[in-house]
Amino acid sequence: MVTVHHRTVSVNGLEVFYREAGPEGAPVFLLLHGYPTSSHMFRHLIPALADK
């Protein structure tokens, strides 16, 4: 089972939430969403891609 981490980062004083999974140093795959959706819509896709 893949662990999905929920994290935040401060960008110019704004807290941005993001999810990440997979081994450190692996290639990054960025899943973009638009307003009014959220990363929640990728909750099943992120673990499926994390071991690739």
PDB file of N, CA, C and O in Angstrom:
ATOM      1  N   MET A   1       0.849  -1.184   0.000  1.00  0.00           N
ATOM      2  CA  MET A   1       0.000   0.000   0.000  1.00  0.00           C
ATOM      3  C   MET A   1       0.890   1.243   0.000  1.00  0.00           C
ATOM      4  O   MET A   1       1.843   1.331   0.774  1.00  0.00           O
ATOM      5  N   VAL A   2       0.581   2.176  -0.851  1.00  0.00           N
ATOM      6  CA  VAL A   2       1.337   3.415  -0.992  1.00  0.00           C
ATOM      7  C   VAL A   2       0.833   4.447   0.007  1.00  0.00           C
ATOM      8  O   VAL A   2      -0.373   4.604   0.195  1.00  0.00           O
ATOM      9  N   THR A   3       1.762   5.147   0.644  1.00  0.00           N
ATOM     10  CA  THR A   3       1.397   6.221   1.557  1.00  0.00           C
ATOM     11  C   THR A   3       1.341   7.535   0.788  1.00  0.00           C
ATOM     12  O   THR A   3       2.287   7.894   0.087  1.00  0.00           O
ATOM     13  N   VAL A   4       0.235   8.240   0.923  1.00  0.00           N
ATOM     14  CA  VAL A   4       0.089   9.563   0.327  1.00  0.00           C
ATOM     15  C   VAL A   4       0.254  10.581   1.451  1.00  0.00           C
ATOM     16  O   VAL A   4      -0.477  10.549   2.441  1.00  0.00           O
ATOM     17  N   HIS A   5       1.214  11.477   1.291  1.00  0.00           N
ATOM     18  CA  HIS A   5       1.486  12.496   2.308  1.00  0.00           C
ATOM     19  C   HIS A   5       0.718  13.769   1.972  1.00  0.00           C
ATOM     20  O   HIS A   5       0.673  14.199   0.819  1.00  0.00           O
ATOM     21  N   HIS A   6       0.117  14.361   2.995  1.00  0.00           N
ATOM     22  CA  HIS A   6      -0.576  15.642   2.857  1.00  0.00           C
ATOM     23  C   HIS A   6       0.329  16.699   3.466  1.00  0.00           C
ATOM     24  O   HIS A   6       0.670  16.631   4.647  1.00  0.00           O
ATOM     25  N   ARG A   7       0.713  17.670   2.661  1.00  0.00           N
ATOM     26  CA  ARG A   7       1.686  18.671   3.118  1.00  0.00           C
ATOM     27  C   ARG A   7       1.229  20.078   2.734  1.00  0.00           C
ATOM     28  O   ARG A   7       0.320  20.254   1.922  1.00  0.00           O
ATOM     29  N   THR A   8       1.878  21.071   3.333  1.00  0.00           N
ATOM     30  CA  THR A   8       1.675  22.469   2.951  1.00  0.00           C
ATOM     31  C   THR A   8       3.039  23.120   2.772  1.00  0.00           C
ATOM     32  O   THR A   8       4.035  22.699   3.361  1.00  0.00           O
ATOM     33  N   VAL A   9       3.055  24.145   1.954  1.00  0.00           N
ATOM     34  CA  VAL A   9       4.260  24.930   1.733  1.00  0.00           C
ATOM     35  C   VAL A   9       3.830  26.392   1.677  1.00  0.00           C
ATOM     36  O   VAL A   9       2.754  26.708   1.170  1.00  0.00           O
ATOM     37  N   SER A  10       4.666  27.278   2.197  1.00  0.00           N
ATOM     38  CA  SER A  10       4.372  28.703   2.162  1.00  0.00           C
ATOM     39  C   SER A  10       4.996  29.305   0.906  1.00  0.00           C
ATOM     40  O   SER A  10       6.202  29.191   0.687  1.00  0.00           O
ATOM     41  N   VAL A  11       4.167  29.946   0.084  1.00  0.00           N
ATOM     42  CA  VAL A  11       4.620  30.604  -1.142  1.00  0.00           C
ATOM     43  C   VAL A  11       4.174  32.056  -1.079  1.00  0.00           C
ATOM     44  O   VAL A  11       2.983  32.354  -1.166  1.00  0.00           O
ATOM     45  N   ASN A  12       5.139  32.959  -0.926  1.00  0.00           N
ATOM     46  CA  ASN A  12       4.833  34.393  -0.814  1.00  0.00           C
ATOM     47  C   ASN A  12       3.785  34.673   0.256  1.00  0.00           C
ATOM     48  O   ASN A  12       2.889  35.494   0.059  1.00  0.00           O
ATOM     49  N   GLY A  13       3.901  33.985   1.387  1.00  0.00           N
ATOM     50  CA  GLY A  13       2.990  34.210   2.504  1.00  0.00           C
ATOM     51  C   GLY A  13       1.670  33.467   2.408  1.00  0.00           C
ATOM     52  O   GLY A  13       0.834  33.596   3.303  1.00  0.00           O
ATOM     53  N   LEU A  14       1.455  32.700   1.360  1.00  0.00           N
ATOM     54  CA  LEU A  14       0.218  31.944   1.166  1.00  0.00           C
ATOM     55  C   LEU A  14       0.497  30.464   1.396  1.00  0.00           C
ATOM     56  O   LEU A  14       1.413  29.906   0.792  1.00  0.00           O
ATOM     57  N   GLU A  15      -0.280  29.825   2.259  1.00  0.00           N
ATOM     58  CA  GLU A  15      -0.118  28.396   2.514  1.00  0.00           C
ATOM     59  C   GLU A  15      -0.786  27.606   1.401  1.00  0.00           C
ATOM     60  O   GLU A  15      -1.980  27.769   1.146  1.00  0.00           O
ATOM     61  N   VAL A  16      -0.019  26.754   0.741  1.00  0.00           N
ATOM     62  CA  VAL A  16      -0.520  25.937  -0.359  1.00  0.00           C
ATOM     63  C   VAL A  16      -0.491  24.475   0.077  1.00  0.00           C
ATOM     64  O   VAL A  16       0.546  23.973   0.509  1.00  0.00           O
ATOM     65  N   PHE A  17      -1.629  23.793  -0.037  1.00  0.00           N
ATOM     66  CA  PHE A  17      -1.754  22.379   0.309  1.00  0.00           C
ATOM     67  C   PHE A  17      -1.425  21.537  -0.916  1.00  0.00           C
ATOM     68  O   PHE A  17      -1.801  21.887  -2.035  1.00  0.00           O
ATOM     69  N   TYR A  18      -0.714  20.415  -0.701  1.00  0.00           N
ATOM     70  CA  TYR A  18      -0.468  19.479  -1.794  1.00  0.00           C
ATOM     71  C   TYR A  18      -0.353  18.062  -1.250  1.00  0.00           C
ATOM     72  O   TYR A  18      -0.131  17.849  -0.058  1.00  0.00           O
ATOM     73  N   ARG A  19      -0.508  17.110  -2.144  1.00  0.00           N
ATOM     74  CA  ARG A  19      -0.380  15.689  -1.813  1.00  0.00           C
ATOM     75  C   ARG A  19       0.806  15.139  -2.583  1.00  0.00           C
ATOM     76  O   ARG A  19       1.050  15.539  -3.721  1.00  0.00           O
ATOM     77  N   GLU A  20       1.542  14.225  -1.968  1.00  0.00           N
ATOM     78  CA  GLU A  20       2.650  13.590  -2.672  1.00  0.00           C
ATOM     79  C   GLU A  20       2.766  12.137  -2.254  1.00  0.00           C
ATOM     80  O   GLU A  20       2.395  11.760  -1.143  1.00  0.00           O
ATOM     81  N   ALA A  21       3.292  11.322  -3.172  1.00  0.00           N
ATOM     82  CA  ALA A  21       3.490   9.898  -2.908  1.00  0.00           C
ATOM     83  C   ALA A  21       4.614   9.400  -3.799  1.00  0.00           C
ATOM     84  O   ALA A  21       4.978  10.046  -4.781  1.00  0.00           O
ATOM     85  N   GLY A  22       5.152   8.259  -3.450  1.00  0.00           N
ATOM     86  CA  GLY A  22       6.200   7.660  -4.258  1.00  0.00           C
ATOM     87  C   GLY A  22       7.565   7.861  -3.646  1.00  0.00           C
ATOM     88  O   GLY A  22       7.726   8.615  -2.686  1.00  0.00           O
ATOM     89  N   PRO A  23       8.561   7.172  -4.215  1.00  0.00           N
ATOM     90  CA  PRO A  23       9.910   7.240  -3.663  1.00  0.00           C
ATOM     91  C   PRO A  23      10.581   8.591  -3.897  1.00  0.00           C
ATOM     92  O   PRO A  23      10.395   9.224  -4.936  1.00  0.00           O
ATOM     93  N   GLU A  24      11.360   9.012  -2.912  1.00  0.00           N
ATOM     94  CA  GLU A  24      12.116  10.258  -3.043  1.00  0.00           C
ATOM     95  C   GLU A  24      13.131  10.098  -4.177  1.00  0.00           C
ATOM     96  O   GLU A  24      13.778   9.057  -4.293  1.00  0.00           O
ATOM     97  N   GLY A  25      13.263  11.110  -4.994  1.00  0.00           N
ATOM     98  CA  GLY A  25      14.192  11.061  -6.113  1.00  0.00           C
ATOM     99  C   GLY A  25      13.583  10.516  -7.395  1.00  0.00           C
ATOM    100  O   GLY A  25      14.224  10.558  -8.445  1.00  0.00           O
ATOM    101  N   ALA A  26      12.360  10.006  -7.332  1.00  0.00           N
ATOM    102  CA  ALA A  26      11.685   9.515  -8.539  1.00  0.00           C
ATOM    103  C   ALA A  26      11.249  10.708  -9.386  1.00  0.00           C
ATOM    104  O   ALA A  26      11.135  11.819  -8.870  1.00  0.00           O
ATOM    105  N   PRO A  27      11.005  10.493 -10.672  1.00  0.00           N
ATOM    106  CA  PRO A  27      10.502  11.595 -11.501  1.00  0.00           C
ATOM    107  C   PRO A  27       9.187  12.150 -10.942  1.00  0.00           C
ATOM    108  O   PRO A  27       8.391  11.421 -10.351  1.00  0.00           O
ATOM    109  N   VAL A  28       8.981  13.435 -11.140  1.00  0.00           N
ATOM    110  CA  VAL A  28       7.778  14.112 -10.634  1.00  0.00           C
ATOM    111  C   VAL A  28       6.720  14.145 -11.722  1.00  0.00           C
ATOM    112  O   VAL A  28       7.009  14.431 -12.883  1.00  0.00           O
ATOM    113  N   PHE A  29       5.491  13.847 -11.327  1.00  0.00           N
ATOM    114  CA  PHE A  29       4.347  13.931 -12.224  1.00  0.00           C
ATOM    115  C   PHE A  29       3.355  14.870 -11.559  1.00  0.00           C
ATOM    116  O   PHE A  29       2.811  14.540 -10.506  1.00  0.00           O
ATOM    117  N   LEU A  30       3.112  16.016 -12.144  1.00  0.00           N
ATOM    118  CA  LEU A  30       2.261  17.044 -11.553  1.00  0.00           C
ATOM    119  C   LEU A  30       0.850  16.925 -12.103  1.00  0.00           C
ATOM    120  O   LEU A  30       0.640  16.994 -13.314  1.00  0.00           O
ATOM    121  N   LEU A  31      -0.125  16.743 -11.200  1.00  0.00           N
ATOM    122  CA  LEU A  31      -1.534  16.654 -11.580  1.00  0.00           C
ATOM    123  C   LEU A  31      -2.188  17.997 -11.267  1.00  0.00           C
ATOM    124  O   LEU A  31      -2.347  18.356 -10.101  1.00  0.00           O
ATOM    125  N   LEU A  32      -2.560  18.724 -12.290  1.00  0.00           N
ATOM    126  CA  LEU A  32      -3.173  20.042 -12.111  1.00  0.00           C
ATOM    127  C   LEU A  32      -4.693  19.928 -12.107  1.00  0.00           C
ATOM    128  O   LEU A  32      -5.275  19.096 -12.802  1.00  0.00           O
ATOM    129  N   HIS A  33      -5.306  20.771 -11.321  1.00  0.00           N
ATOM    130  CA  HIS A  33      -6.763  20.843 -11.313  1.00  0.00           C
ATOM    131  C   HIS A  33      -7.154  22.309 -11.395  1.00  0.00           C
ATOM    132  O   HIS A  33      -6.319  23.193 -11.202  1.00  0.00           O
ATOM    133  N   GLY A  34      -8.394  22.560 -11.674  1.00  0.00           N
ATOM    134  CA  GLY A  34      -8.864  23.938 -11.786  1.00  0.00           C
ATOM    135  C   GLY A  34      -9.953  24.237 -10.782  1.00  0.00           C
ATOM    136  O   GLY A  34     -10.530  23.336 -10.172  1.00  0.00           O
ATOM    137  N   TYR A  35     -10.217  25.492 -10.625  1.00  0.00           N
ATOM    138  CA  TYR A  35     -11.266  25.937  -9.707  1.00  0.00           C
ATOM    139  C   TYR A  35     -12.610  25.453 -10.231  1.00  0.00           C
ATOM    140  O   TYR A  35     -12.820  25.571 -11.438  1.00  0.00           O
ATOM    141  N   PRO A  36     -13.497  24.946  -9.481  1.00  0.00           N
ATOM    142  CA  PRO A  36     -13.523  24.790  -8.032  1.00  0.00           C
ATOM    143  C   PRO A  36     -13.128  23.388  -7.573  1.00  0.00           C
ATOM    144  O   PRO A  36     -13.461  23.004  -6.452  1.00  0.00           O
ATOM    145  N   THR A  37     -12.437  22.624  -8.390  1.00  0.00           N
ATOM    146  CA  THR A  37     -12.044  21.270  -7.981  1.00  0.00           C
ATOM    147  C   THR A  37     -10.841  21.316  -7.050  1.00  0.00           C
ATOM    148  O   THR A  37     -10.287  22.384  -6.789  1.00  0.00           O
ATOM    149  N   SER A  38     -10.445  20.158  -6.556  1.00  0.00           N
ATOM    150  CA  SER A  38      -9.293  20.102  -5.650  1.00  0.00           C
ATOM    151  C   SER A  38      -8.520  18.810  -5.871  1.00  0.00           C
ATOM    152  O   SER A  38      -8.928  17.956  -6.659  1.00  0.00           O
ATOM    153  N   SER A  39      -7.408  18.677  -5.173  1.00  0.00           N
ATOM    154  CA  SER A  39      -6.604  17.467  -5.292  1.00  0.00           C
ATOM    155  C   SER A  39      -7.358  16.237  -4.798  1.00  0.00           C
ATOM    156  O   SER A  39      -6.938  15.107  -5.049  1.00  0.00           O
ATOM    157  N   HIS A  40      -8.469  16.453  -4.098  1.00  0.00           N
ATOM    158  CA  HIS A  40      -9.294  15.338  -3.620  1.00  0.00           C
ATOM    159  C   HIS A  40      -9.765  14.475  -4.788  1.00  0.00           C
ATOM    160  O   HIS A  40      -9.945  13.268  -4.628  1.00  0.00           O
ATOM    161  N   MET A  41      -9.966  15.076  -5.956  1.00  0.00           N
ATOM    162  CA  MET A  41     -10.439  14.305  -7.102  1.00  0.00           C
ATOM    163  C   MET A  41      -9.380  13.322  -7.601  1.00  0.00           C
ATOM    164  O   MET A  41      -9.704  12.409  -8.361  1.00  0.00           O
ATOM    165  N   PHE A  42      -8.115  13.493  -7.186  1.00  0.00           N
ATOM    166  CA  PHE A  42      -7.035  12.596  -7.575  1.00  0.00           C
ATOM    167  C   PHE A  42      -6.702  11.571  -6.488  1.00  0.00           C
ATOM    168  O   PHE A  42      -5.696  10.869  -6.591  1.00  0.00           O
ATOM    169  N   ARG A  43      -7.531  11.478  -5.453  1.00  0.00           N
ATOM    170  CA  ARG A  43      -7.202  10.653  -4.292  1.00  0.00           C
ATOM    171  C   ARG A  43      -6.975   9.184  -4.636  1.00  0.00           C
ATOM    172  O   ARG A  43      -6.212   8.514  -3.940  1.00  0.00           O
ATOM    173  N   HIS A  44      -7.606   8.662  -5.679  1.00  0.00           N
ATOM    174  CA  HIS A  44      -7.397   7.263  -6.066  1.00  0.00           C
ATOM    175  C   HIS A  44      -6.300   7.135  -7.129  1.00  0.00           C
ATOM    176  O   HIS A  44      -5.650   6.095  -7.229  1.00  0.00           O
ATOM    177  N   LEU A  45      -6.099   8.176  -7.907  1.00  0.00           N
ATOM    178  CA  LEU A  45      -5.102   8.160  -8.968  1.00  0.00           C
ATOM    179  C   LEU A  45      -3.673   8.272  -8.426  1.00  0.00           C
ATOM    180  O   LEU A  45      -2.765   7.620  -8.940  1.00  0.00           O
ATOM    181  N   ILE A  46      -3.469   9.093  -7.395  1.00  0.00           N
ATOM    182  CA  ILE A  46      -2.118   9.306  -6.847  1.00  0.00           C
ATOM    183  C   ILE A  46      -1.493   7.985  -6.382  1.00  0.00           C
ATOM    184  O   ILE A  46      -0.362   7.699  -6.775  1.00  0.00           O
ATOM    185  N   PRO A  47      -2.166   7.167  -5.570  1.00  0.00           N
ATOM    186  CA  PRO A  47      -1.542   5.904  -5.166  1.00  0.00           C
ATOM    187  C   PRO A  47      -1.299   4.967  -6.349  1.00  0.00           C
ATOM    188  O   PRO A  47      -0.315   4.227  -6.357  1.00  0.00           O
ATOM    189  N   ALA A  48      -2.176   4.991  -7.338  1.00  0.00           N
ATOM    190  CA  ALA A  48      -2.012   4.126  -8.507  1.00  0.00           C
ATOM    191  C   ALA A  48      -0.787   4.490  -9.311  1.00  0.00           C
ATOM    192  O   ALA A  48      -0.173   3.612  -9.917  1.00  0.00           O
ATOM    193  N   LEU A  49      -0.409   5.763  -9.337  1.00  0.00           N
ATOM    194  CA  LEU A  49       0.754   6.223 -10.100  1.00  0.00           C
ATOM    195  C   LEU A  49       2.043   6.209  -9.283  1.00  0.00           C
ATOM    196  O   LEU A  49       3.134   6.239  -9.853  1.00  0.00           O
ATOM    197  N   ALA A  50       1.931   6.164  -7.968  1.00  0.00           N
ATOM    198  CA  ALA A  50       3.104   6.345  -7.095  1.00  0.00           C
ATOM    199  C   ALA A  50       4.173   5.280  -7.265  1.00  0.00           C
ATOM    200  O   ALA A  50       5.346   5.559  -7.015  1.00  0.00           O
ATOM    201  N   ASP A  51       3.821   4.091  -7.673  1.00  0.00           N
ATOM    202  CA  ASP A  51       4.836   3.038  -7.813  1.00  0.00           C
ATOM    203  C   ASP A  51       5.362   2.912  -9.236  1.00  0.00           C
ATOM    204  O   ASP A  51       6.108   1.979  -9.535  1.00  0.00           O
ATOM    205  N   LYS A  52       4.995   3.817 -10.103  1.00  0.00           N
ATOM    206  CA  LYS A  52       5.421   3.765 -11.513  1.00  0.00           C
ATOM    207  C   LYS A  52       6.703   4.545 -11.715  1.00  0.00           C
ATOM    208  O   LYS A  52       7.214   4.615 -12.833  1.00  0.00           O
TER     209      LYS A  52
END
